[in-house]
């Protein structure tokens, strides 16, 4: 799968860029909800984690309805334990935060101010942090010290898909809603993949044709 995604990117991007009518630059930021899914990630005790993302955006627009967009984002992912039962007398609460630098590459189809977008992403883990506590139950409950996840137990590279919809205003401001899903487990020991939803707000500079029309 990794080789297929890389082959598509290497083949498609130079062809489309060679025919580009104009390039638009900008940035975006927003928040979202992520969690783990997979054989060891989908249960009632692992809930969504609230994170944020931000970074620059480059859009190669070919015709009024087609564009390729690349982004370089700082992206927080993770999940939250909600009274997760480790064994009959021990539960875990708190969240695990995964800090990525992520590169999505999307094909955008536009109709008026609306657009749909989809494509692969690749991410690199730059840090992990957590505030997970183990607590005992019973007659004399006790809360232990927070534990810290070791980055050595987390895969550095992540890749998957991105798909979403959005709206673009004439002045360059846009809003998008996306679903992202990992195709590789972030844990080296368990089957736990990233999954989430993001809401973003951003701005792309107006294309040359629009600027010329405004000057006239």
BALOBA-1460 file (C-alpha; in Angstrom, 3 decimals):
// residues 216
<rec num="1" residu="x" x="0.000" y="0.000" z="0.000"/>
<rec num="2" residu="x" x="2.829" y="2.413" z="0.882"/>
<rec num="3" residu="x" x="4.556" y="1.775" z="-2.440"/>
<rec num="4" residu="x" x="1.285" y="2.228" z="-4.345"/>
<rec num="5" residu="x" x="0.569" y="5.607" z="-2.696"/>
<rec num="6" residu="x" x="4.121" y="6.775" z="-3.380"/>
<rec num="7" residu="x" x="3.926" y="5.672" z="-7.021"/>
<rec num="8" residu="x" x="0.638" y="7.552" z="-7.541"/>
<rec num="9" residu="x" x="2.093" y="10.728" z="-6.020"/>
<rec num="10" residu="x" x="5.305" y="10.558" z="-8.056"/>
<rec num="11" residu="x" x="3.369" y="9.976" z="-11.271"/>
<rec num="12" residu="x" x="0.449" y="12.355" z="-10.806"/>
<rec num="13" residu="x" x="1.985" y="15.486" z="-9.297"/>
<rec num="14" residu="x" x="4.544" y="16.372" z="-12.037"/>
<rec num="15" residu="x" x="1.937" y="15.859" z="-14.782"/>
<rec num="16" residu="x" x="-0.594" y="18.115" z="-13.104"/>
<rec num="17" residu="x" x="1.930" y="20.771" z="-12.073"/>
<rec num="18" residu="x" x="3.178" y="21.058" z="-15.645"/>
<rec num="19" residu="x" x="-0.310" y="22.173" z="-16.700"/>
<rec num="20" residu="x" x="-1.042" y="24.424" z="-13.767"/>
<rec num="21" residu="x" x="-2.606" y="27.766" z="-14.585"/>
<rec num="22" residu="x" x="-1.674" y="29.351" z="-11.269"/>
<rec num="23" residu="x" x="-0.497" y="28.603" z="-7.753"/>
<rec num="24" residu="x" x="-2.175" y="29.813" z="-4.570"/>
<rec num="25" residu="x" x="-0.468" y="29.986" z="-1.181"/>
<rec num="26" residu="x" x="-1.986" y="30.290" z="2.244"/>
<rec num="27" residu="x" x="-2.460" y="28.645" z="5.600"/>
<rec num="28" residu="x" x="-4.993" y="26.902" z="7.765"/>
<rec num="29" residu="x" x="-5.696" y="26.009" z="11.390"/>
<rec num="30" residu="x" x="-8.379" y="24.184" z="13.284"/>
<rec num="31" residu="x" x="-9.313" y="21.488" z="15.743"/>
<rec num="32" residu="x" x="-10.605" y="17.985" z="15.729"/>
<rec num="33" residu="x" x="-11.387" y="14.744" z="17.498"/>
<rec num="34" residu="x" x="-9.226" y="11.647" z="17.151"/>
<rec num="35" residu="x" x="-9.180" y="8.187" z="18.673"/>
<rec num="36" residu="x" x="-7.624" y="4.778" z="18.138"/>
<rec num="37" residu="x" x="-9.326" y="2.090" z="16.094"/>
<rec num="38" residu="x" x="-8.364" y="-1.492" z="15.327"/>
<rec num="39" residu="x" x="-8.423" y="-4.788" z="17.199"/>
<rec num="40" residu="x" x="-6.918" y="-3.122" z="20.288"/>
<rec num="41" residu="x" x="-8.440" y="0.308" z="19.910"/>
<rec num="42" residu="x" x="-12.186" y="0.049" z="19.380"/>
<rec num="43" residu="x" x="-13.977" y="-0.229" z="22.707"/>
<rec num="44" residu="x" x="-16.243" y="1.764" z="24.991"/>
<rec num="45" residu="x" x="-13.371" y="2.848" z="27.251"/>
<rec num="46" residu="x" x="-11.198" y="4.590" z="24.649"/>
<rec num="47" residu="x" x="-12.797" y="7.880" z="23.675"/>
<rec num="48" residu="x" x="-12.021" y="10.820" z="21.406"/>
<rec num="49" residu="x" x="-9.140" y="13.167" z="22.170"/>
<rec num="50" residu="x" x="-9.446" y="16.878" z="21.323"/>
<rec num="51" residu="x" x="-6.446" y="18.292" z="19.448"/>
<rec num="52" residu="x" x="-5.530" y="21.022" z="16.988"/>
<rec num="53" residu="x" x="-3.595" y="21.425" z="13.745"/>
<rec num="54" residu="x" x="-2.046" y="24.283" z="11.757"/>
<rec num="55" residu="x" x="0.308" y="24.894" z="8.855"/>
<rec num="56" residu="x" x="0.915" y="26.282" z="5.350"/>
<rec num="57" residu="x" x="-1.058" y="25.286" z="2.245"/>
<rec num="58" residu="x" x="-0.106" y="25.279" z="-1.458"/>
<rec num="59" residu="x" x="-2.800" y="24.762" z="-4.120"/>
<rec num="60" residu="x" x="-2.081" y="24.115" z="-7.820"/>
<rec num="61" residu="x" x="-5.229" y="24.998" z="-9.741"/>
<rec num="62" residu="x" x="-5.597" y="23.801" z="-13.333"/>
<rec num="63" residu="x" x="-9.139" y="24.688" z="-14.260"/>
<rec num="64" residu="x" x="-11.968" y="26.214" z="-12.302"/>
<rec num="65" residu="x" x="-13.061" y="22.807" z="-11.016"/>
<rec num="66" residu="x" x="-9.806" y="20.916" z="-10.427"/>
<rec num="67" residu="x" x="-6.826" y="21.452" z="-8.129"/>
<rec num="68" residu="x" x="-4.119" y="19.572" z="-6.265"/>
<rec num="69" residu="x" x="-3.425" y="20.789" z="-2.739"/>
<rec num="70" residu="x" x="-0.400" y="20.015" z="-0.548"/>
<rec num="71" residu="x" x="-0.187" y="20.905" z="3.138"/>
<rec num="72" residu="x" x="2.508" y="20.730" z="5.821"/>
<rec num="73" residu="x" x="0.769" y="20.533" z="9.180"/>
<rec num="74" residu="x" x="1.547" y="20.193" z="12.844"/>
<rec num="75" residu="x" x="-1.200" y="17.780" z="13.901"/>
<rec num="76" residu="x" x="-2.164" y="16.490" z="17.349"/>
<rec num="77" residu="x" x="-3.705" y="13.031" z="17.547"/>
<rec num="78" residu="x" x="-4.359" y="10.543" z="20.314"/>
<rec num="79" residu="x" x="-7.067" y="9.009" z="22.462"/>
<rec num="80" residu="x" x="-8.528" y="9.205" z="25.960"/>
<rec num="81" residu="x" x="-8.930" y="6.391" z="28.491"/>
<rec num="82" residu="x" x="-12.237" y="6.593" z="30.373"/>
<rec num="83" residu="x" x="-12.123" y="4.146" z="33.288"/>
<rec num="84" residu="x" x="-10.371" y="1.535" z="31.160"/>
<rec num="85" residu="x" x="-10.217" y="-1.755" z="33.085"/>
<rec num="86" residu="x" x="-6.651" y="-3.025" z="33.032"/>
<rec num="87" residu="x" x="-7.578" y="-5.887" z="35.408"/>
<rec num="88" residu="x" x="-10.432" y="-6.416" z="37.936"/>
<rec num="89" residu="x" x="-8.835" y="-4.038" z="40.467"/>
<rec num="90" residu="x" x="-7.033" y="-1.464" z="38.294"/>
<rec num="91" residu="x" x="-8.452" y="1.157" z="35.920"/>
<rec num="92" residu="x" x="-6.786" y="3.782" z="33.720"/>
<rec num="93" residu="x" x="-7.883" y="7.371" z="33.057"/>
<rec num="94" residu="x" x="-6.312" y="10.151" z="31.015"/>
<rec num="95" residu="x" x="-5.084" y="10.680" z="27.478"/>
<rec num="96" residu="x" x="-2.212" y="9.851" z="25.153"/>
<rec num="97" residu="x" x="-1.138" y="12.662" z="22.801"/>
<rec num="98" residu="x" x="0.769" y="12.034" z="19.580"/>
<rec num="99" residu="x" x="2.400" y="15.041" z="17.917"/>
<rec num="100" residu="x" x="2.926" y="14.686" z="14.166"/>
<rec num="101" residu="x" x="4.293" y="16.641" z="11.259"/>
<rec num="102" residu="x" x="1.896" y="15.611" z="8.498"/>
<rec num="103" residu="x" x="1.901" y="16.012" z="4.723"/>
<rec num="104" residu="x" x="-1.514" y="15.490" z="3.038"/>
<rec num="105" residu="x" x="-1.686" y="15.520" z="-0.778"/>
<rec num="106" residu="x" x="-5.244" y="16.034" z="-2.000"/>
<rec num="107" residu="x" x="-7.133" y="16.172" z="-5.264"/>
<rec num="108" residu="x" x="-9.889" y="18.822" z="-5.063"/>
<rec num="109" residu="x" x="-12.997" y="18.965" z="-7.234"/>
<rec num="110" residu="x" x="-14.734" y="22.348" z="-7.072"/>
<rec num="111" residu="x" x="-18.229" y="23.470" z="-8.023"/>
<rec num="112" residu="x" x="-18.867" y="27.130" z="-7.414"/>
<rec num="113" residu="x" x="-17.890" y="27.768" z="-3.811"/>
<rec num="114" residu="x" x="-18.183" y="24.143" z="-2.761"/>
<rec num="115" residu="x" x="-15.471" y="21.516" z="-3.029"/>
<rec num="116" residu="x" x="-14.743" y="17.878" z="-2.234"/>
<rec num="117" residu="x" x="-11.234" y="16.609" z="-1.588"/>
<rec num="118" residu="x" x="-9.493" y="13.293" z="-1.030"/>
<rec num="119" residu="x" x="-6.005" y="11.800" z="-1.055"/>
<rec num="120" residu="x" x="-3.224" y="10.168" z="0.969"/>
<rec num="121" residu="x" x="-1.230" y="11.597" z="3.836"/>
<rec num="122" residu="x" x="2.130" y="10.758" z="5.397"/>
<rec num="123" residu="x" x="3.084" y="11.722" z="8.932"/>
<rec num="124" residu="x" x="6.166" y="11.677" z="11.158"/>
<rec num="125" residu="x" x="5.904" y="11.483" z="14.949"/>
<rec num="126" residu="x" x="7.952" y="14.240" z="16.611"/>
<rec num="127" residu="x" x="6.831" y="13.769" z="20.238"/>
<rec num="128" residu="x" x="4.492" y="11.938" z="22.597"/>
<rec num="129" residu="x" x="2.964" y="13.088" z="25.871"/>
<rec num="130" residu="x" x="0.416" y="11.673" z="28.293"/>
<rec num="131" residu="x" x="-1.293" y="12.160" z="31.644"/>
<rec num="132" residu="x" x="-2.629" y="8.631" z="32.138"/>
<rec num="133" residu="x" x="-3.188" y="7.531" z="35.726"/>
<rec num="134" residu="x" x="-3.738" y="4.022" z="37.041"/>
<rec num="135" residu="x" x="-6.107" y="3.751" z="39.993"/>
<rec num="136" residu="x" x="-7.106" y="0.818" z="42.174"/>
<rec num="137" residu="x" x="-10.683" y="0.019" z="43.118"/>
<rec num="138" residu="x" x="-12.077" y="-1.595" z="46.229"/>
<rec num="139" residu="x" x="-12.371" y="-0.645" z="49.874"/>
<rec num="140" residu="x" x="-9.322" y="1.656" z="49.862"/>
<rec num="141" residu="x" x="-9.002" y="3.093" z="46.344"/>
<rec num="142" residu="x" x="-5.682" y="4.611" z="45.409"/>
<rec num="143" residu="x" x="-4.559" y="6.797" z="42.507"/>
<rec num="144" residu="x" x="-1.028" y="6.158" z="41.256"/>
<rec num="145" residu="x" x="1.445" y="8.482" z="39.604"/>
<rec num="146" residu="x" x="0.892" y="9.487" z="35.961"/>
<rec num="147" residu="x" x="2.690" y="7.248" z="33.479"/>
<rec num="148" residu="x" x="4.592" y="8.450" z="30.436"/>
<rec num="149" residu="x" x="4.496" y="6.552" z="27.169"/>
<rec num="150" residu="x" x="7.865" y="5.741" z="25.684"/>
<rec num="151" residu="x" x="8.239" y="6.964" z="22.101"/>
<rec num="152" residu="x" x="10.203" y="3.788" z="21.383"/>
<rec num="153" residu="x" x="6.913" y="1.875" z="21.571"/>
<rec num="154" residu="x" x="5.284" y="4.130" z="18.942"/>
<rec num="155" residu="x" x="5.936" y="3.888" z="15.197"/>
<rec num="156" residu="x" x="7.538" y="7.068" z="13.932"/>
<rec num="157" residu="x" x="5.903" y="6.980" z="10.503"/>
<rec num="158" residu="x" x="2.155" y="7.083" z="9.912"/>
<rec num="159" residu="x" x="0.229" y="7.086" z="6.653"/>
<rec num="160" residu="x" x="-3.405" y="6.859" z="5.609"/>
<rec num="161" residu="x" x="-6.250" y="8.591" z="3.806"/>
<rec num="162" residu="x" x="-7.977" y="11.968" z="4.007"/>
<rec num="163" residu="x" x="-11.414" y="12.834" z="2.602"/>
<rec num="164" residu="x" x="-13.635" y="15.843" z="3.138"/>
<rec num="165" residu="x" x="-15.848" y="18.639" z="1.924"/>
<rec num="166" residu="x" x="-15.702" y="22.397" z="2.258"/>
<rec num="167" residu="x" x="-16.643" y="25.842" z="1.071"/>
<rec num="168" residu="x" x="-14.416" y="28.522" z="-0.470"/>
<rec num="169" residu="x" x="-15.381" y="32.201" z="-0.555"/>
<rec num="170" residu="x" x="-14.451" y="34.549" z="-3.392"/>
<rec num="171" residu="x" x="-12.012" y="36.429" z="-1.148"/>
<rec num="172" residu="x" x="-9.957" y="33.285" z="-0.488"/>
<rec num="173" residu="x" x="-11.237" y="32.296" z="2.946"/>
<rec num="174" residu="x" x="-12.327" y="28.662" z="3.265"/>
<rec num="175" residu="x" x="-13.680" y="26.111" z="5.712"/>
<rec num="176" residu="x" x="-13.325" y="22.341" z="5.426"/>
<rec num="177" residu="x" x="-14.513" y="19.257" z="7.304"/>
<rec num="178" residu="x" x="-12.474" y="16.074" z="6.964"/>
<rec num="179" residu="x" x="-12.270" y="12.462" z="8.022"/>
<rec num="180" residu="x" x="-8.785" y="10.931" z="8.336"/>
<rec num="181" residu="x" x="-7.855" y="7.316" z="8.949"/>
<rec num="182" residu="x" x="-4.507" y="5.646" z="9.452"/>
<rec num="183" residu="x" x="-3.527" y="2.547" z="7.491"/>
<rec num="184" residu="x" x="-0.670" y="1.654" z="9.851"/>
<rec num="185" residu="x" x="-0.811" y="0.978" z="13.585"/>
<rec num="186" residu="x" x="0.901" y="3.709" z="15.597"/>
<rec num="187" residu="x" x="1.654" y="1.155" z="18.329"/>
<rec num="188" residu="x" x="4.458" y="-1.351" z="17.784"/>
<rec num="189" residu="x" x="2.813" y="-3.831" z="20.153"/>
<rec num="190" residu="x" x="-0.932" y="-3.431" z="19.508"/>
<rec num="191" residu="x" x="-3.299" y="-2.924" z="16.584"/>
<rec num="192" residu="x" x="-4.167" y="0.748" z="17.134"/>
<rec num="193" residu="x" x="-4.555" y="3.129" z="14.183"/>
<rec num="194" residu="x" x="-5.333" y="6.850" z="14.129"/>
<rec num="195" residu="x" x="-8.870" y="7.884" z="13.208"/>
<rec num="196" residu="x" x="-10.603" y="11.239" z="13.483"/>
<rec num="197" residu="x" x="-12.517" y="14.242" z="12.209"/>
<rec num="198" residu="x" x="-11.160" y="17.773" z="11.676"/>
<rec num="199" residu="x" x="-12.701" y="21.199" z="11.151"/>
<rec num="200" residu="x" x="-10.354" y="23.771" z="9.581"/>
<rec num="201" residu="x" x="-10.427" y="27.458" z="8.666"/>
<rec num="202" residu="x" x="-7.929" y="28.951" z="6.272"/>
<rec num="203" residu="x" x="-7.047" y="31.422" z="3.566"/>
<rec num="204" residu="x" x="-5.574" y="31.144" z="0.046"/>
<rec num="205" residu="x" x="-4.360" y="34.203" z="-1.836"/>
<rec num="206" residu="x" x="-6.526" y="35.126" z="-4.767"/>
<rec num="207" residu="x" x="-5.466" y="33.842" z="-8.200"/>
<rec num="208" residu="x" x="-3.890" y="36.321" z="-10.663"/>
<rec num="209" residu="x" x="-7.042" y="36.455" z="-12.791"/>
<rec num="210" residu="x" x="-9.132" y="37.554" z="-9.826"/>
<rec num="211" residu="x" x="-6.579" y="40.212" z="-8.806"/>
<rec num="212" residu="x" x="-6.541" y="41.661" z="-12.337"/>
<rec num="213" residu="x" x="-10.329" y="41.838" z="-12.390"/>
<rec num="214" residu="x" x="-10.333" y="43.732" z="-9.089"/>
<rec num="215" residu="x" x="-7.791" y="46.262" z="-10.447"/>
<rec num="216" residu="x" x="-9.991" y="46.936" z="-13.443"/>
